[in-house]
Amino acid sequence: MPRPIPPLNPLRAFEVAARHLSFTRAAEELCVTPSAVSHQIKVLEDNLGISLFVRDTKSLILTSAGKAYLPGVQEAFRQLVQATYRVQRESQVRALKLNLPPTFAVKWLIPRMKRFKALHPDVDLRVSTSKNMSDFERDDVDIEVRYGRGDYPGLHAERCLAVAVTPVCSPALLQGDAPLARAGDLRHHTLLHDDSTYDDVSNPDWATWLAHAGVEGVDTARGPSFWPSHLVIDAAIDGLGVALAKRNWVRRDIDAGRLVEPFPELALPIEFSYYLVYPEARAADPRIQAFATWVRDELQADGGDA
């Protein structure tokens, strides 16, 4: 009789711990404690009758047996994920599951979803928001929007939105004792800060934009901070101060008169863009094709951001 495979939970713990070479980081990914990960690894080692890791106080190292075992375990999980994806797609009408940056969802997608539904009434969108990148082999996600340079090996990455930041505020701030007639007038106003964090070192803050505008003497350390980005936009609409916002997210608010862009000529382009990302192996999925085509059409209608 062939020996049965080890239980899946210990195998999963081994794959994650081997990938991170850390029980602590594996525990964070699996949402358990490091001791629970260590226990699962011990169960697997006892089941196999071999040691998979060399443990000391400073590091976690795979044994030669662990190194030999890891590729097969990872490939097995990949095949399990793909098999699950295929059987779900074939056995039921599946919603298209999107993972988007929060403000992209609020300021770009949701105001347009009626148009997508009108064109594709048989495709339901399930939208989740996160600033973290999905792992398509493990997460239940079909397509994702990522903010970066578009370098995602093994994935189809299509640039959809270029980005520039610009100050915006309530129209009321253009009046009063300190109207925003020139960029230097910002020293008389509260600066609202977008506390979103990205790996992009080019993502500018107020200090960067003011240097770009040639303005000195403005205290950029003061003022309230917000995350996600749409909260700082809402704060500007409510007249709390001046926000430094991505132009893509404030177009509708400017068109509706809720916001104004006092210095449009000083908008600062950003190196990173938003990309539509999905596994190359799923490129033929008609739901993904429909959504990608619709995004291109929407962007073209906006004036060619694609």
C-alpha positions in Angstrom: 0.0 0.0 0.0 1.4 3.5 -0.8 2.1 5.6 2.2 -0.7 8.3 2.6 0.4 11.9 2.1 0.9 14.1 5.2 -2.1 16.2 6.4 -2.5 19.5 4.5 -2.2 22.0 7.4 1.3 20.9 8.2 2.2 20.9 4.5 0.9 24.4 4.2 2.8 25.6 7.3 6.0 24.0 5.8 5.6 25.8 2.4 5.0 29.2 4.0 7.7 28.9 6.6 10.2 27.6 3.9 9.3 30.5 1.6 9.9 33.1 4.4 12.6 31.2 6.3 10.8 32.5 9.4 8.2 31.0 11.7 7.2 34.5 12.7 6.5 35.7 9.1 4.8 32.5 8.3 2.5 32.9 11.3 1.6 36.4 10.1 0.6 35.1 6.7 -1.3 32.2 8.1 -2.9 34.3 10.9 -1.7 32.0 13.7 1.0 32.1 16.3 4.7 31.2 15.6 4.3 28.3 18.1 1.4 27.0 16.1 3.6 27.0 13.0 6.4 25.3 14.8 4.0 22.7 16.1 2.7 22.0 12.5 6.2 21.7 11.2 7.0 19.2 14.0 3.9 17.1 13.1 5.1 17.0 9.5 8.6 16.1 10.4 7.4 13.3 12.7 5.1 12.1 9.9 7.9 12.0 7.4 10.6 10.8 9.8 13.0 13.5 8.7 14.1 17.0 9.7 13.1 19.8 7.3 14.7 22.8 9.1 17.8 23.6 11.1 16.7 25.8 13.9 18.9 28.2 15.9 18.2 31.4 17.8 19.0 33.7 14.9 17.9 31.9 11.7 15.8 29.2 10.1 17.6 27.1 7.4 16.2 24.3 5.2 17.9 21.0 5.5 18.9 19.2 2.3 15.8 17.1 2.7 13.7 20.3 3.2 15.2 21.9 0.0 14.4 18.7 -2.0 10.9 18.5 -0.6 9.9 22.2 -1.1 9.5 22.4 -4.9 7.2 19.4 -5.0 5.0 20.8 -2.2 4.8 24.2 -3.9 3.9 22.6 -7.3 1.2 20.5 -5.6 -0.4 23.6 -4.1 -0.2 25.4 -7.4 -2.0 22.5 -9.1 -4.6 22.4 -6.3 -5.3 26.1 -6.7 -5.6 25.8 -10.5 -7.8 22.7 -10.3 -10.1 24.5 -7.9 -10.2 27.5 -10.1 -11.1 25.4 -13.1 -13.8 23.4 -11.4 -15.5 26.4 -9.9 -15.4 28.2 -13.3 -17.0 25.3 -15.1 -19.5 24.3 -12.4 -21.2 27.6 -11.7 -21.7 31.1 -12.9 -18.8 32.8 -11.1 -18.5 36.4 -10.2 -15.4 38.3 -11.4 -13.4 38.9 -8.2 -11.4 42.1 -8.2 -8.9 43.4 -5.7 -8.3 47.1 -6.0 -6.6 49.9 -4.1 -9.4 51.5 -1.9 -9.5 54.9 -3.6 -9.4 53.4 -7.1 -12.5 51.5 -6.1 -14.3 54.5 -4.5 -13.3 57.2 -6.9 -13.0 55.4 -10.3 -14.8 52.0 -10.4 -18.0 52.4 -8.3 -19.2 55.5 -10.1 -19.0 53.6 -13.4 -20.2 50.1 -12.4 -23.7 50.8 -13.8 -22.2 51.1 -17.2 -20.4 47.8 -16.9 -23.5 46.1 -15.6 -25.5 47.4 -18.6 -23.0 46.0 -21.0 -22.4 42.7 -19.2 -25.5 41.8 -17.2 -24.3 38.2 -16.7 -21.1 39.2 -15.0 -21.3 40.1 -11.3 -18.3 42.0 -9.9 -17.1 41.2 -6.4 -14.9 44.0 -5.2 -12.4 43.9 -2.3 -9.9 46.6 -1.5 -6.4 46.3 -0.3 -3.1 48.1 -0.8 -1.3 44.8 -0.7 -0.7 42.7 -3.8 -2.6 39.4 -4.1 -1.0 36.1 -4.6 -3.0 34.7 -7.5 -2.0 31.1 -6.7 -3.5 31.3 -3.2 -5.9 34.2 -3.0 -9.4 34.1 -4.4 -8.8 36.9 -6.9 -9.3 37.0 -10.7 -8.0 40.4 -11.6 -6.2 43.2 -9.7 -5.2 46.8 -10.1 -1.7 47.5 -8.8 0.2 50.8 -8.4 3.8 50.5 -9.5 6.1 50.2 -12.5 4.3 47.3 -14.1 7.1 44.8 -13.6 5.2 41.7 -12.4 6.9 38.5 -13.8 4.5 35.8 -14.9 1.6 38.2 -14.9 -0.1 40.2 -17.6 0.2 43.8 -16.7 -1.5 46.5 -18.7 -1.0 50.2 -17.8 -4.3 51.9 -17.4 -3.9 55.1 -15.4 -1.0 57.5 -15.4 -0.8 59.7 -12.2 -0.2 63.3 -11.4 -0.8 65.0 -8.0 -2.3 68.5 -7.6 -3.5 70.6 -4.7 -7.3 70.7 -4.4 -9.7 72.5 -2.0 -13.2 73.6 -1.4 -14.2 76.6 -3.6 -14.7 78.6 -0.4 -11.0 78.7 0.2 -10.5 80.8 -3.0 -12.2 83.6 -1.1 -11.8 85.3 2.3 -8.8 86.9 3.9 -6.2 84.6 2.3 -7.4 83.5 -1.1 -5.3 80.9 -2.9 -4.2 83.1 -5.7 -0.6 81.7 -5.9 1.1 78.6 -4.6 2.9 80.7 -1.8 -0.5 81.4 -0.3 -0.6 77.8 1.0 1.4 79.0 4.0 -1.9 80.6 5.3 -3.9 77.3 5.0 -4.1 73.9 6.6 -2.4 71.2 4.6 -4.2 67.9 4.5 -1.9 64.8 4.2 -2.5 61.6 2.4 -1.0 59.0 4.8 -1.0 56.2 2.2 2.3 54.3 1.9 3.7 52.6 -1.1 7.0 51.2 -2.2 7.2 54.0 -4.7 9.9 56.5 -3.6 8.6 58.9 -6.2 5.2 59.2 -4.6 5.3 62.9 -3.6 4.3 64.5 -0.3 3.7 68.2 0.3 7.4 68.9 0.7 8.1 67.4 -2.7 5.3 69.3 -4.4 6.2 72.6 -2.8 9.8 72.2 -3.9 8.4 71.4 -7.4 6.4 74.7 -7.3 9.4 76.7 -6.0 7.7 77.6 -2.7 9.5 78.0 0.5 8.5 78.9 4.1 5.5 76.5 4.3 5.4 74.2 7.4 4.7 70.7 5.9 4.9 69.0 9.3 1.5 70.3 10.4 -2.0 69.3 9.5 -4.2 66.2 9.8 -3.4 62.9 8.0 -5.8 60.4 6.4 -5.8 56.9 4.9 -7.1 55.7 2.4 -6.7 58.6 -0.1 -10.4 59.2 -0.6 -10.7 60.4 3.0 -8.3 63.2 2.5 -10.3 64.2 -0.6 -13.5 64.2 1.5 -11.8 66.3 4.1 -10.9 68.9 1.4 -14.5 68.9 0.1 -15.7 69.7 3.7 -13.3 72.7 3.8 -10.9 71.3 6.3 -7.9 72.5 4.3 -6.0 71.9 1.0 -5.3 68.3 -0.1 -2.6 67.0 -2.4 -4.5 64.5 -4.5 -4.2 62.3 -7.5 -5.9 64.1 -10.4 -7.7 60.9 -11.5 -9.6 60.7 -8.2 -10.9 64.3 -8.1 -12.1 64.8 -11.7 -15.8 64.2 -10.9 -15.6 66.4 -7.7 -14.1 69.2 -9.7 -16.7 68.8 -12.5 -19.4 68.9 -9.9 -18.1 72.0 -8.2 -17.2 70.3 -4.9 -13.5 70.9 -5.4 -11.3 73.3 -7.3 -7.8 72.9 -8.6 -6.1 76.3 -7.8 -2.8 75.6 -9.6 -3.4 73.2 -12.5 -0.3 74.3 -14.2 1.8 72.9 -11.3 0.4 69.4 -11.3 3.3 67.0 -10.6 3.6 63.7 -12.6 4.5 60.6 -10.7 6.7 57.8 -11.9 4.3 55.0 -11.0 1.0 54.2 -12.7 -2.0 52.0 -12.1 -1.9 48.6 -13.9 -4.5 46.0 -14.6 -2.9 42.7 -13.6 -3.9 39.0 -13.9 -2.2 35.7 -14.6 -1.2 35.1 -18.2 -2.8 31.7 -18.0 -6.2 33.3 -17.5 -6.0 35.7 -20.4 -8.7 33.7 -22.3 -11.2 34.0 -19.5 -14.2 35.8 -21.2 -15.0 37.7 -18.0 -11.5 39.0 -17.7 -11.5 39.9 -21.4 -14.8 41.8 -20.9 -13.6 43.7 -17.9 -10.3 44.7 -19.5 -12.0 45.8 -22.7 -14.5 47.9 -20.7 -11.7 49.5 -18.7 -9.9 50.5 -21.9 -13.1 52.0 -23.3 -13.8 54.0 -20.2 -10.3 55.4 -20.1 -10.5 56.3 -23.8 -13.7 58.1 -23.1 -12.0 60.0 -20.3 -9.5 61.4 -22.7 -6.9 58.7 -23.4 -5.4 57.8 -20.0 -4.9 54.3 -21.2 
